[in-house]
Structures are given as structure tokens and as C-alpha cells.
Amino acid sequence: MEIGDNILVDGKYPATILYIGLVDDHSGQWIGIEYWNQQGKHNGTLNGKFYFQTKHQLNGAFIRQQRIQYGNSFTQAIYKQYIKAFSNDYITEDINYSLFGFIIIIIETLDLICVADRENGRIVCFDEGNDDDETNEYDQGQVKAIIDHPLMRTVYAIHYDSNKHRLYAVSESFGQLIATWEPNDKFGEPHDLTLSVNGRSLFVGEIHPNRIDSFDVLN
């Protein structure tokens, strides 16, 4: 169990671990989480003390480890709570992928779920209420990770193959390619993406070599 793990609480509520440790005035170890739905109690600050920071104001909670589940049950919860609600038969077969085979982001302002399908090298976005089997599909070869920048209304993706490794910026609303770029000395083996708290910098974690690349977010 590590910070950043995606888990299932009580067998049905997806969440992400943001803190592991002690909590003032409470015995034993506690797990600080952010629920994927707005069903928490705080933002990571409890009784005036900061423990972690959630993305949404009331998504945070502290739980005991015995309430946590991993594995296939987590995949099924994602299907039931998010993807099944979008009534799109196209994804019922793909949902059986390993958790490590895809990355999911939710663009709430557009009622979209976008999936970086690592095994098939594509980004697919599912639109609520759209009954068509084929939705917005953005194919960029081997897609390693994606992340949404809600303020800039942009989706960033890291792409790689044997010859090139690039970052892509794609418009949320229109699915159009805005820009591509890469570091001067090329990527080694990019693994994941994250944004700074203020949203001004984009970080790419690499392995072989082990390093973090920093880029200014497009204006």
C-alpha cells in the first residue's frame, strides 16, 4: 500500500490514497483518501491540522486499512459508477484490462470519460448520452499516460515508440491537436504525468534514466 494507489473502499467506492500515518487524538495508523465522488468529509485538513490536499473541497476522509480493497473489484466499481452510466456498449470488452493497462480521467465540464489504453496505444473518450459505438478516439501510437488541465481545458498525453517520445496537448472541447514537444536531449522512457499545484508546470517522470522533466504549461 502506497500513496497514490487507487483503491476500493467498502467494496464499492473508488478512491485514491493521499496519506498514510498517524492522526492527532486518534490511535493507530490511518489512511487519508480522496473519494472519486463527492462523499468525503473534508479536504485533508482535520481539526485545523493539514494532512493532505484533495482536488475537491469535500472529497477527503480518513479510514482504516481493513476497509481497503484492490484488484478486479476496483475495475468493476469503475465500470459500475462511471463507465456503465455512459451507456456505451463499445467498452464492455475493454474493461477487462488490468488496472495497469489503462489510465482514466474524468472531464466533468464536458461529461466525458477519457481512457489512455496502454495495451492498444490509443486515447478513447466516452460521451454521456451518446449511443454510437464509436466515440471520440485519438490515436497516437503507444500512449503511456494522460492528464487533464481543467483551467486550460487541455488534455496532455505522453506518447512513445522506438523512434520518438513526445508530449501532446489536445483541446478538451474539440479533440484537436494543439502542440507537440519534447526535451532537447530527448525522453528516455517516460512513465507518467502530473501537474504542479498552481497548474503552471507539467512534470514527466522517466525511468532509464531516472529523472523528472519539467515543462511550462501552454498559455
Secondary structure, 3 states (H helix, E strand, C coil): CCCCCEEEECCCEEEEEEEEEEECCEEEEEEEEEECCCCCCECCEECCEECCCCCCCCCEEEECHHHEECCHHHHHHHHHHHHHHHCCHHHCCHHHCCHHHEEEEEEHHHCEEEEEECCCCEEEEEECCCCCCCCEEECCCEEEEEEEECCCCEEEEEEECCCCEEEEEEECCCCCEEEEECCCCCCCCEEEEEECCCCCEEEEEECCCCEEEEEECCC
